[in-house]
């Protein structure tokens, strides 16, 4: 019963795929300012211990904090080193929240729009897990970084523009950042998933079991529909509800996973012929920061993350 976590960060089209390509990008700033319009405490900060492996559960109560003020994530407010520290903290929070959601550790944590092979992202192996592999088609926004506590239990099956496939146990999981140019075209999106599925079959790995990531879909039913057509199997959204209450949110729900909580771009979609869903959850775009000795929440991306626990 493997557990997966996926979250895209907000990176630009720079071919220098270091931290600067992801530091306080436009939609990250939009996300933070949108969340900061609500100033009641809402964000749950879990205890972490940097001296321990990130997947090890740390016991203790969550701290409830409010969002940092609007403008906190403005361009130039934080050095690349400071922003990297926020991403590292988010990775550790992700492990702790997944454990509390599922009562088991995260087997595989994947980041979209991050090239884990770039030297500036090396430290993520201490906070997200060892590097199973990474891929990039040349730009920061078209990259993936795959992390795990035990890197030998996973196999990269292939990658291309907007996708990377990983086998964990007996599950073929595909992580996507569907290019905007094809994301809302039924024909082109169907061909996108058809080619991925064909690659897995031709390599002898079997068909797609699970798709997770930023689909840029126009409607909530779009991705299950086009993947079903592409693979001749029935795929369903693992979290079909229109509202999300992320695992790190207290009494605050969202109507979308994007920067303004208006579009459900980030989803997990599963093959009903091969996969059963044990549990699914979301995690917000924010992480904990310290301002003048007080903990606050700050958005470090425009994409909500997804957790899923499956059996095959």
LORO-322134 format. One line per field, with one value per residue: residue in three letters; x negated, y, z of N, C-alpha, C in turn. Coordinates in steps of 0.001 Angstrom, whole numbers. Example, Ala and Ser with C-alpha at 12.3 -4.5 7.8 and 13.67 -1.06 7.14 Angstrom:
aa	[ALA; SER]
n.xx	[-13190; -12850]
n.yy	[-5690; -2250]
n.zz	[7800; 7080]
ca.xx	[-12300; -13670]
ca.yy	[-4500; -1060]
ca.zz	[7800; 7140]
c.xx	[-13200; -12900]
c.yy	[-3300; 30]
c.zz	[7800; 7870]
***
This chain:
aa	[UNK; UNK; UNK; UNK; UNK; UNK; UNK; UNK; UNK; UNK; UNK; UNK; UNK; UNK; UNK; UNK; UNK; UNK; UNK; UNK; UNK; UNK; UNK; UNK; UNK; UNK; UNK; UNK; UNK; UNK; UNK; UNK; UNK; UNK; UNK; UNK; UNK; UNK; UNK; UNK; UNK; UNK; UNK; UNK; UNK; UNK; UNK; UNK; UNK; UNK; UNK; UNK; UNK; UNK; UNK; UNK; UNK; UNK; UNK; UNK; UNK; UNK; UNK; UNK; UNK; UNK; UNK; UNK; UNK; UNK; UNK; UNK; UNK; UNK; UNK; UNK; UNK; UNK; UNK; UNK; UNK; UNK; UNK; UNK; UNK; UNK; UNK; UNK; UNK; UNK; UNK; UNK; UNK; UNK; UNK; UNK; UNK; UNK; UNK; UNK; UNK; UNK; UNK; UNK; UNK; UNK; UNK; UNK; UNK; UNK; UNK; UNK; UNK; UNK; UNK; UNK; UNK; UNK; UNK; UNK; UNK; UNK; UNK; UNK; UNK; UNK; UNK; UNK; UNK; UNK; UNK; UNK; UNK; UNK; UNK; UNK; UNK; UNK; UNK; UNK; UNK; UNK; UNK; UNK; UNK; UNK; UNK; UNK; UNK; UNK; UNK; UNK; UNK; UNK; UNK; UNK; UNK; UNK; UNK; UNK; UNK; UNK; UNK; UNK; UNK; UNK; UNK; UNK; UNK; UNK; UNK; UNK; UNK; UNK; UNK; UNK; UNK; UNK; UNK; UNK; UNK; UNK; UNK; UNK; UNK; UNK; UNK; UNK; UNK; UNK; UNK; UNK; UNK; UNK; UNK; UNK; UNK; UNK; UNK; UNK; UNK; UNK; UNK; UNK; UNK; UNK; UNK; UNK; UNK; UNK; UNK; UNK; UNK; UNK; UNK; UNK; UNK; UNK; UNK; UNK; UNK; UNK; UNK; UNK; UNK; UNK; UNK; UNK; UNK; UNK; UNK; UNK; UNK; UNK; UNK; UNK; UNK; UNK; UNK; UNK; UNK; UNK; UNK; UNK; UNK; UNK; UNK; UNK; UNK; UNK; UNK; UNK; UNK; UNK; UNK; UNK; UNK; UNK; UNK; UNK; UNK; UNK; UNK; UNK; UNK; UNK; UNK; UNK; UNK; UNK; UNK; UNK; UNK; UNK; UNK; UNK; UNK; UNK; UNK; UNK; UNK; UNK; UNK; UNK; UNK; UNK; UNK; UNK; UNK; UNK; UNK; UNK; UNK; UNK; UNK; UNK; UNK; UNK; UNK; UNK; UNK; UNK; UNK; UNK; UNK; UNK; UNK; UNK; UNK; UNK; UNK; UNK]
n.xx	[-853; -1417; -2274; -1888; -3094; -2593; -3641; -3662; -6051; -6255; -7734; -9836; -10541; -13268; -16416; -18424; -18248; -18164; -17563; -16762; -15018; -12654; -12069; -9794; -7899; -5482; -2794; -3021; -3229; -701; 852; 70; 918; 3647; 4392; 3766; 5748; 7520; 7337; 7631; 6316; 5367; 3635; 1925; -873; -3157; -5234; -8733; -11939; -15069; -17320; -16670; -15670; -13463; -11032; -10418; -8060; -7216; -6191; -3678; -1751; 5; -662; 1386; 1540; 1592; 1785; -1106; -1488; 6; -2094; -4338; -5652; -6719; -8568; -12052; -12064; -13118; -16142; -17749; -18730; -17157; -14637; -14988; -15238; -12613; -11319; -12539; -11584; -8877; -8894; -9530; -7279; -5366; -5891; -5234; -2529; -1390; -1852; -188; 2258; 2488; 1455; -896; -4166; -5429; -6004; -6922; -7857; -7209; -8287; -7089; -8302; -10833; -14248; -15873; -18462; -20051; -22660; -21985; -19705; -20457; -20306; -17704; -17550; -18028; -15747; -13435; -13861; -15979; -17373; -15672; -15545; -15614; -14199; -14304; -13283; -14789; -13988; -13199; -10485; -9627; -10460; -11135; -11415; -12263; -11774; -12650; -12571; -13787; -15587; -16011; -13723; -12229; -11624; -12515; -10559; -10386; -10373; -9293; -8295; -6512; -5967; -6759; -7391; -7067; -7769; -6545; -6712; -4302; -2989; -2329; -3015; -2298; -3517; -2556; -2874; -970; -1410; -349; 406; 1685; 3443; 6218; 7343; 9187; 8433; 5588; 4741; 5625; 3963; 1504; 1615; 2044; -340; -2124; -1108; -1437; -4218; -4885; -3688; -5049; -7591; -7260; -6188; -3532; -229; 783; 1386; 1902; 2290; 879; 808; 278; 2678; 3745; 6374; 9544; 12093; 13463; 13984; 12485; 9808; 10036; 11728; 10272; 8024; 9187; 10186; 7768; 6471; 8263; 9388; 11267; 10920; 10868; 11356; 9621; 10404; 13228; 14782; 15809; 14746; 11810; 10285; 7422; 4842; 3257; 4836; 7045; 10369; 10833; 11694; 11230; 12067; 10650; 7431; 5534; 3853; 5771; 7722; 9726; 9742; 9577; 6852; 4858; 4670; 5387; 5698; 7098; 6738; 9475; 9626; 7391; 6566; 7266; 8477; 7193; 6893; 7011; 5747; 5229; 2653; 1785; 546; -1215; -3864; -5645; -6917; -9148; -8542; -9825; -10086; -7655; -5627; -4355; -2302; -3316; -2972; -4641; -4397; -2116; -521; 1590; 703; 908; 1864; 1817; 2942; 2736; 3915; 3068]
n.yy	[-1187; 1637; 5062; 8300; 11594; 14696; 17838; 20840; 23422; 26967; 27927; 29688; 30076; 29796; 28576; 28189; 26285; 26705; 27869; 30533; 30617; 29933; 31535; 33418; 33776; 35115; 33969; 32742; 34951; 36041; 34001; 34060; 36651; 36435; 34482; 35896; 37767; 36818; 36966; 35573; 33076; 30074; 28180; 25144; 24228; 21713; 19949; 19605; 18019; 18750; 17253; 14679; 12064; 13096; 11683; 10492; 10306; 13048; 13570; 15573; 18580; 20481; 23841; 26661; 29168; 32473; 33967; 35500; 39055; 40684; 41114; 40038; 38056; 39410; 40188; 40040; 40291; 38165; 36375; 33976; 31909; 32150; 31644; 29009; 27758; 27985; 26254; 23867; 23636; 23341; 20816; 19149; 19674; 18600; 15809; 15338; 16084; 14273; 11880; 12187; 12302; 9760; 7899; 6590; 6558; 8668; 7256; 8106; 11243; 13787; 16573; 19007; 21252; 21575; 20915; 18443; 17575; 19760; 21597; 23559; 22638; 20529; 20220; 19484; 16770; 16184; 17012; 16360; 13774; 11131; 11443; 9974; 10352; 12733; 14973; 17007; 19130; 21195; 23655; 25377; 25278; 23008; 20738; 17908; 16467; 13690; 12073; 9985; 8027; 5537; 4965; 2811; 1395; 2258; 2945; 4816; 5113; 6467; 9629; 12863; 15785; 17498; 15313; 12564; 9189; 6731; 3663; 2345; -100; -2181; -307; 1850; 5052; 8222; 11421; 14703; 17819; 19345; 20830; 24184; 24718; 22482; 21662; 22122; 21112; 18523; 16604; 16913; 16589; 14000; 12592; 13172; 11700; 9193; 8659; 8489; 6245; 4322; 4262; 3120; 584; -460; -688; -2754; -2417; -2290; -778; 2673; 3339; 5402; 8910; 11961; 15431; 18751; 19601; 21667; 21725; 22503; 21946; 20120; 17472; 16921; 15759; 12993; 12074; 12386; 10785; 8306; 7894; 7839; 5548; 3471; 2563; 2974; 5906; 7761; 10716; 10933; 12534; 13677; 15815; 19275; 21139; 21715; 20843; 21388; 19359; 20850; 22899; 24634; 24639; 25962; 26065; 25526; 26424; 25639; 24620; 26338; 29578; 31496; 29998; 29096; 27294; 23816; 22501; 20753; 17417; 13951; 11107; 7967; 4558; 2634; -48; -1209; -22; 733; 3224; 4100; 6317; 9898; 13220; 16793; 19347; 22633; 25613; 26918; 27532; 27437; 30414; 32598; 35596; 38255; 36742; 35409; 32794; 32451; 31964; 31459; 31608; 29485; 28588; 28294; 26121; 23714; 20748; 17133; 14206; 10636; 7343; 4110; 869; -2021]
n.zz	[0; -1152; -376; -1699; -2346; -3914; -5167; -6948; -7345; -7951; -10704; -13067; -16637; -16885; -18051; -16305; -13731; -10978; -7572; -7827; -9977; -8898; -6773; -5132; -7308; -9713; -9450; -7013; -5336; -5766; -4654; -1927; -1152; -1632; 266; 2530; 2810; 4576; 7873; 10244; 12460; 10835; 9844; 10283; 12043; 12173; 14555; 13931; 13379; 12604; 12936; 12497; 10164; 7546; 7223; 9604; 12176; 14251; 17423; 18982; 19619; 17083; 15995; 15770; 13408; 11921; 8595; 7165; 6591; 3677; 858; 1969; 534; -1580; -4574; -4270; -1540; -127; 115; -2087; -521; 1798; 720; -175; 2302; 3189; 1400; 2099; 4731; 4167; 2947; 5128; 6746; 5054; 5155; 7862; 8000; 6166; 7506; 9743; 8486; 7290; 9043; 8502; 6992; 4293; 1170; -1358; -2493; -4656; -6522; -8693; -11244; -10266; -10465; -9218; -9600; -9878; -8398; -6515; -5353; -3816; -1012; -529; -331; 2288; 3511; 2082; 1292; 2; -3321; -5822; -8529; -11264; -13712; -16655; -19284; -19992; -18961; -15899; -15134; -16385; -15061; -12842; -9576; -7715; -4678; -1866; 1171; 1078; -1537; -3203; -3568; -5665; -9133; -11901; -14709; -17073; -18838; -20014; -21906; -19600; -17923; -15656; -14951; -12421; -10844; -7944; -5631; -6876; -8357; -11010; -11243; -12543; -12801; -13418; -15185; -16999; -20126; -20731; -23334; -24334; -22427; -22201; -24432; -25678; -27591; -27846; -25184; -24696; -26486; -25287; -22815; -23906; -25272; -23127; -21754; -23740; -23908; -21391; -21650; -23890; -22855; -21184; -18652; -17954; -17756; -17027; -13637; -11839; -11840; -10985; -10244; -11643; -13719; -15183; -16020; -17588; -16589; -13777; -14411; -16597; -16749; -15725; -17765; -20237; -19762; -19401; -21981; -23349; -22420; -22509; -20181; -17123; -15439; -12396; -10400; -7415; -5351; -5517; -4613; -4742; -3040; -1101; 1946; 3199; 4750; 6418; 7225; 9337; 9889; 7457; 4156; 603; -2753; -4913; -6218; -7083; -7378; -6642; -5514; -7236; -9327; -9939; -10423; -9553; -9097; -8226; -10080; -10751; -11945; -12165; -12623; -11578; -9190; -5778; -3633; -562; 1078; 780; 550; 808; 751; 1725; -5; 1613; 4057; 7221; 8625; 10395; 11948; 13482; 15826; 15982; 14762; 11485; 8513; 5149; 1658; -589; -3095; -5907; -6075; -4616; -2782; -3083; -1309; -1334; -635; -1681; -2870; -4828]
ca.xx	[0; -2310; -1755; -2530; -2806; -3053; -3346; -4455; -6387; -5980; -9019; -9740; -11046; -14713; -17200; -19211; -17170; -18448; -16534; -16282; -13914; -11448; -11961; -8728; -7369; -4251; -1603; -3264; -2869; 762; 1381; -130; 1775; 5039; 4605; 3598; 6973; 8176; 6299; 7810; 5417; 5943; 2602; 1437; -2309; -3521; -6612; -9713; -13269; -15997; -18374; -16151; -15195; -12195; -9835; -10192; -7027; -7551; -4962; -3459; -580; -173; -489; 2299; 993; 2223; 951; -1922; -766; -131; -3371; -5465; -6375; -7041; -9834; -13194; -11965; -13847; -17258; -17570; -18965; -15976; -13533; -15294; -14917; -11154; -10970; -12994; -10625; -7630; -9074; -9397; -5872; -4625; -6042; -4508; -1081; -972; -1815; 1000; 3433; 2569; 865; -2005; -5050; -5382; -6941; -7494; -7497; -7629; -8075; -7090; -8965; -12102; -15249; -16621; -19867; -20793; -23392; -21342; -18621; -21029; -19896; -16362; -17650; -17993; -14448; -12357; -14247; -17019; -16967; -15469; -15892; -15024; -14137; -14027; -13403; -15632; -13512; -12832; -9062; -9374; -11328; -10578; -12382; -11620; -12464; -12153; -13416; -14548; -15596; -16113; -12392; -11519; -12273; -12051; -10153; -10494; -9984; -9202; -7723; -5326; -5656; -7750; -6714; -7834; -7165; -6745; -6070; -3737; -2135; -2890; -2513; -2751; -3418; -2418; -2634; -504; -1644; 843; 762; 2534; 4165; 7672; 7745; 9462; 7643; 4158; 4533; 5781; 2732; 461; 1681; 1934; -1761; -2748; -655; -2072; -5619; -4954; -3347; -6119; -8746; -6912; -5872; -2095; 473; 823; 2276; 2182; 1761; 942; 92; 908; 3253; 4225; 7632; 10574; 13210; 13045; 14151; 11712; 8675; 10474; 12329; 9295; 7162; 9999; 10195; 6407; 5993; 9366; 9750; 12045; 10177; 11688; 10705; 9590; 11036; 14183; 15471; 15436; 14023; 10690; 9855; 6085; 4456; 2642; 5802; 8019; 11657; 10777; 11772; 10925; 12830; 9710; 6063; 4634; 3460; 6946; 8679; 10857; 9641; 9040; 5825; 3985; 5545; 4920; 6677; 6648; 7286; 10400; 9443; 6202; 6231; 8265; 8026; 7322; 7073; 6510; 5793; 4504; 1862; 1852; -638; -1982; -4764; -5823; -8035; -9237; -8615; -10025; -9883; -6331; -5401; -3296; -2248; -3654; -2869; -5907; -4022; -710; 156; 1777; 149; 1845; 1414; 2706; 2562; 3456; 3581; 3223]
ca.yy	[0; 2799; 6418; 9257; 13025; 15489; 19265; 21677; 24774; 27941; 28297; 30357; 29332; 29924; 27357; 28030; 25672; 26838; 28389; 31843; 30421; 29616; 32451; 34441; 34011; 35914; 33326; 32548; 36210; 36127; 33037; 34553; 37819; 35959; 33827; 36884; 38559; 36170; 37136; 34707; 31912; 28970; 27289; 24232; 23969; 20500; 19933; 18910; 17916; 18692; 16272; 13357; 11880; 13837; 10842; 9991; 11135; 13807; 13692; 16856; 19286; 21484; 25245; 27359; 30498; 33277; 34258; 36717; 40135; 40833; 41700; 39355; 37273; 40283; 39916; 40693; 40311; 37056; 35872; 32602; 31046; 32202; 30957; 27581; 27314; 27836; 25037; 22758; 23532; 22805; 19381; 18481; 19771; 17655; 14472; 15247; 16123; 13014; 10845; 12374; 11982; 8353; 7064; 5855; 7540; 8904; 6426; 8839; 12662; 14313; 18000; 19523; 22540; 21569; 19981; 18007; 17321; 21022; 21646; 24450; 21906; 19351; 20094; 18908; 15354; 16098; 17470; 15687; 12378; 10917; 11697; 8808; 10806; 14000; 15139; 18350; 19332; 22365; 24823; 25093; 24970; 21706; 19801; 17102; 15960; 12535; 11846; 8880; 7616; 4405; 5212; 1563; 793; 2974; 2893; 5778; 4361; 7311; 11022; 13660; 17109; 17544; 14095; 11574; 7987; 6026; 2459; 2164; -1393; -2619; 792; 2757; 6401; 9238; 12764; 15555; 19252; 19355; 22141; 25002; 24717; 21335; 21230; 22246; 20498; 17100; 15803; 16952; 16007; 12550; 12109; 13300; 10544; 8001; 8421; 8032; 4878; 3489; 4099; 2162; -739; -921; -1027; -3935; -2069; -2279; 485; 3683; 3095; 6615; 10164; 13029; 16634; 19981; 19274; 22883; 21354; 23537; 21530; 19080; 16134; 16842; 14837; 11589; 11759; 12226; 9635; 7125; 7739; 7549; 4235; 2498; 2160; 4005; 6647; 8651; 11651; 10353; 13501; 14300; 16981; 20566; 21912; 21065; 21302; 20799; 18772; 21878; 23981; 24469; 25293; 26803; 25277; 26243; 25949; 25328; 24359; 27303; 30741; 32216; 28983; 29142; 26204; 22565; 22055; 19739; 16284; 12573; 10379; 6580; 3509; 1869; -1481; -1727; 707; 1119; 4354; 3935; 7643; 10999; 14491; 17890; 20212; 23985; 26195; 27705; 26921; 28270; 31359; 33297; 37046; 38917; 35800; 34787; 31959; 32824; 31154; 32171; 30755; 29317; 28134; 28560; 24832; 22801; 19412; 16017; 12965; 9514; 6013; 3217; -539; -2586]
ca.zz	[0; -1169; -197; -2581; -2195; -5064; -5153; -7850; -6940; -9020; -11287; -14368; -17787; -16956; -18247; -15083; -12948; -9564; -6675; -8269; -10924; -8125; -5639; -5136; -8648; -9762; -8901; -5577; -4666; -5825; -3685; -558; -901; -1573; 1554; 3602; 2985; 5705; 8890; 11402; 12427; 10064; 9336; 11313; 11952; 12895; 15056; 13105; 13999; 11478; 13216; 12152; 8798; 7458; 7252; 10963; 12808; 15456; 18199; 19620; 19074; 16039; 16380; 14866; 13137; 10872; 7424; 7181; 5902; 2236; 475; 2592; -474; -2715; -5251; -3653; -74; 472; -665; -2548; 627; 2659; 45; -117; 3653; 3249; 666; 2947; 5825; 3619; 2746; 6429; 7123; 4206; 5741; 9129; 7734; 5554; 8539; 10573; 7672; 6904; 10086; 7916; 6358; 2853; 417; -2480; -2530; -5953; -6755; -10044; -11467; -9528; -10970; -8045; -9930; -9820; -7130; -5543; -4696; -3154; 391; -431; 20; 3748; 4010; 1354; 1110; -987; -4701; -6675; -9868; -11677; -15161; -17135; -20726; -20196; -18237; -14516; -15025; -17004; -14346; -11752; -8611; -7083; -3404; -1052; 2290; 563; -2989; -3960; -3720; -6721; -10438; -12900; -15896; -18256; -18641; -21232; -21675; -18749; -17155; -15244; -14459; -11394; -10270; -6513; -5434; -8167; -8835; -12007; -10961; -13489; -12236; -14595; -15255; -18390; -20742; -20965; -24757; -24672; -21226; -22302; -25698; -25457; -28513; -27532; -23860; -24864; -27107; -24265; -21921; -24736; -25533; -21878; -21522; -24759; -23498; -20290; -22174; -24777; -22025; -20411; -17268; -17732; -17998; -15971; -12500; -11071; -12366; -9991; -10593; -12122; -15030; -15853; -16667; -17638; -15735; -12840; -15001; -17838; -16698; -15742; -19061; -21311; -19476; -19695; -23438; -23808; -21972; -22605; -18826; -16436; -14426; -11570; -9484; -6074; -4445; -6436; -4051; -5314; -2034; -431; 3267; 3285; 6027; 7258; 7372; 10416; 9645; 6273; 2941; -628; -3914; -5983; -5760; -7718; -6579; -6145; -5053; -8166; -10300; -9400; -11362; -8962; -8805; -8330; -10885; -10643; -12801; -11317; -12871; -10894; -7958; -4781; -2820; 879; 1654; -41; 1261; 183; 1616; 1165; -652; 2587; 5019; 8399; 8655; 11671; 11784; 14774; 16912; 15923; 13589; 10565; 7299; 3912; 473; -1320; -4425; -6222; -6234; -3497; -2950; -2938; -690; -1635; -162; -2597; -2984; -6174]
c.xx	[-889; -1568; -2580; -2156; -3358; -2705; -4245; -4822; -6178; -7311; -8814; -10405; -12556; -15374; -18234; -18230; -17455; -17303; -15957; -15109; -12586; -11166; -10898; -8266; -5963; -3076; -1783; -2861; -1348; 1384; 1257; 823; 3245; 5318; 4541; 4792; 7784; 7148; 6544; 6806; 6096; 4938; 2014; -32; -2627; -4945; -7510; -11043; -14283; -17137; -17954; -15780; -13786; -10936; -9515; -9153; -7519; -6256; -4892; -2313; -961; -4; 381; 1813; 1762; 1243; 118; -1229; -949; -1442; -4570; -6300; -6708; -8415; -10955; -13159; -12859; -14977; -16958; -17776; -17771; -14802; -13756; -14948; -13409; -10712; -11368; -12015; -9299; -7739; -8910; -7960; -5032; -4702; -5218; -2993; -597; -883; -554; 2281; 3615; 2088; -202; -2877; -4855; -6433; -7652; -6949; -8076; -7310; -8091; -7755; -10224; -13025; -16158; -18078; -20704; -21417; -22714; -20178; -19140; -20483; -18498; -16414; -17638; -16596; -13248; -12590; -15307; -16495; -16892; -15878; -15234; -14955; -13867; -14142; -14132; -15231; -13087; -11386; -8703; -10198; -10544; -11716; -11692; -12425; -11820; -13106; -14324; -14522; -15614; -14763; -11593; -12332; -11679; -11775; -10275; -10069; -9940; -8640; -6453; -5039; -6908; -6980; -7637; -7065; -7550; -5995; -5601; -2842; -2906; -2258; -3134; -2490; -3506; -2397; -2264; -718; -343; 1332; 1668; 3539; 5680; 8209; 7955; 8574; 6174; 3856; 4679; 4515; 1560; 449; 1553; 471; -2498; -2387; -1324; -3537; -5738; -4678; -4477; -7368; -8472; -6530; -4385; -1535; 360; 1812; 2767; 1543; 1949; 259; 948; 1379; 3634; 5566; 8659; 11781; 12754; 13117; 13229; 10639; 9105; 11027; 11273; 8356; 7920; 10011; 8816; 5977; 7018; 9655; 10546; 11185; 11125; 10809; 10770; 10241; 12061; 14896; 14943; 14656; 12930; 10476; 8493; 5750; 3830; 3547; 6778; 9245; 11578; 10714; 11563; 11693; 11942; 8324; 5067; 4465; 4636; 8052; 9924; 10873; 9006; 8070; 5075; 4825; 4750; 6025; 6197; 7411; 8173; 10261; 8299; 5985; 7467; 7673; 8262; 7611; 6496; 6658; 5042; 3640; 1767; 533; -1596; -2915; -4935; -7053; -8011; -9448; -8682; -9674; -8542; -6200; -4197; -3303; -2591; -3585; -4226; -5660; -2572; 96; 361; 1103; 1205; 1144; 2358; 2088; 3391; 3063; 3789; 3301]
c.yy	[1238; 4112; 7377; 10678; 13742; 16954; 19967; 22963; 25680; 28461; 28961; 29511; 29414; 28571; 27176; 27573; 25678; 27493; 29712; 31733; 30186; 30607; 33522; 34801; 34629; 35223; 32918; 33804; 36397; 35214; 33563; 35704; 37429; 35319; 34836; 37821; 38042; 36148; 36353; 33548; 30719; 27874; 26461; 23902; 22749; 20603; 19144; 18877; 17723; 17706; 14859; 13289; 12464; 12988; 10306; 10880; 11777; 14053; 15051; 17582; 20233; 22880; 25914; 28788; 31175; 33485; 35520; 37785; 40089; 41555; 40976; 38572; 38104; 39956; 40713; 40736; 39258; 36619; 34451; 31612; 31006; 31467; 29445; 27017; 27127; 26551; 23802; 22532; 22955; 21300; 18625; 18544; 18758; 16246; 14326; 15260; 14832; 11913; 10972; 12081; 10482; 7381; 6120; 6854; 7632; 8028; 7216; 10260; 13259; 15797; 18277; 20886; 22696; 20524; 19579; 17698; 18589; 21166; 22521; 23774; 20686; 19136; 19507; 17429; 15152; 16368; 16816; 14188; 12272; 11067; 10380; 9138; 12136; 14029; 16595; 18365; 20639; 23598; 24429; 24626; 23619; 20604; 19036; 16622; 14905; 12122; 10690; 8602; 6467; 4476; 3925; 904; 1395; 2934; 3954; 5010; 5163; 8723; 11716; 15023; 16999; 16295; 13335; 10416; 7230; 4779; 2383; 914; -1909; -1550; 1667; 4135; 7389; 10608; 13762; 17035; 19491; 20743; 22889; 24913; 23561; 21002; 21251; 21734; 19009; 16227; 15753; 16358; 14485; 11950; 12150; 12068; 9233; 7644; 7947; 6567; 3908; 3232; 3046; 742; -1299; -1325; -2225; -3672; -2184; -881; 1438; 3261; 4394; 7806; 11232; 14266; 17785; 19738; 20502; 22651; 22480; 23241; 20359; 17673; 15897; 15753; 13377; 11172; 11495; 11048; 8336; 6845; 7300; 6117; 3120; 1842; 3293; 4606; 7586; 9564; 11050; 11247; 14283; 15540; 18276; 21441; 21069; 21692; 20683; 20311; 19785; 23093; 23660; 25325; 26311; 25911; 26165; 25611; 25645; 25167; 25359; 28538; 31500; 31269; 28932; 28000; 24978; 21978; 20826; 18575; 14979; 11778; 8943; 5641; 2603; 365; -2065; -1165; 896; 2212; 4042; 5284; 8677; 12295; 15540; 18587; 21570; 24412; 26838; 26854; 27883; 29160; 32061; 34785; 37688; 38005; 35096; 33972; 32444; 31854; 32027; 31197; 30691; 28742; 28522; 27274; 24144; 21472; 18362; 14856; 11856; 8217; 5021; 1770; -978; -4100]
c.zz	[0; -967; -1047; -2163; -3416; -4822; -6158; -7134; -8148; -9556; -12638; -15449; -17939; -17209; -17142; -14008; -11445; -8808; -7169; -9232; -10210; -7006; -5881; -6543; -8570; -9075; -7446; -4809; -4656; -4771; -2262; -251; -832; -216; 2704; 3742; 4175; 6834; 10183; 11324; 11739; 9739; 10472; 11070; 12806; 13432; 14107; 13854; 12882; 11700; 12826; 10679; 8679; 7571; 8644; 11650; 14098; 16216; 18894; 18950; 17943; 16628; 15326; 14664; 12009; 9713; 7663; 6352; 4381; 1925; 1042; 1580; -1712; -3281; -4579; -2141; 584; -455; -1136; -1406; 1571; 2030; 59; 1248; 3826; 2558; 1478; 4101; 5367; 3417; 4063; 6946; 6340; 4768; 7014; 8915; 7090; 6603; 9398; 9797; 7507; 7979; 9511; 7188; 4859; 2162; -677; -2480; -3805; -6027; -8249; -10082; -10610; -10153; -9824; -8314; -9932; -8436; -6087; -4815; -3931; -1747; 545; -68; 1534; 4299; 3317; 1274; 44; -2403; -5473; -8101; -10150; -13191; -15480; -18649; -21014; -19426; -16825; -14403; -15637; -16349; -13279; -10863; -7755; -5853; -2632; 93; 1860; -958; -3802; -4212; -4869; -8010; -11347; -14192; -17186; -17926; -19983; -20887; -20845; -17956; -16747; -14634; -13522; -10980; -8802; -6106; -6779; -8797; -9822; -11821; -11949; -12878; -13387; -14253; -16712; -18989; -21015; -22402; -25146; -23576; -21368; -23637; -25480; -26333; -28130; -26157; -23913; -25462; -26121; -23363; -22691; -24992; -24283; -21622; -22495; -24402; -22399; -20778; -23036; -24006; -21118; -18971; -16941; -17873; -16812; -14882; -11870; -11763; -11295; -10538; -11026; -13546; -15837; -16543; -16586; -16771; -14877; -13429; -16188; -17783; -16618; -17099; -20128; -21040; -19733; -21190; -23940; -23515; -22139; -21261; -18190; -15329; -13688; -10734; -8082; -5033; -5264; -5905; -4652; -4335; -1396; 940; 3517; 4687; 6971; 7451; 8493; 10119; 8498; 5045; 1724; -1787; -5109; -5411; -6322; -6835; -5983; -5683; -5926; -9170; -9644; -10431; -10857; -8446; -8780; -8994; -11006; -11569; -11944; -11523; -12054; -9492; -7074; -3908; -1347; 1535; 699; 752; 447; 1229; 937; 528; 350; 3437; 6185; 8234; 10012; 11417; 13164; 15951; 16922; 14646; 12797; 9386; 6104; 2749; -229; -2721; -4681; -6299; -4901; -3825; -2660; -2252; -1144; -1135; -967; -2394; -4420; -6072]
***
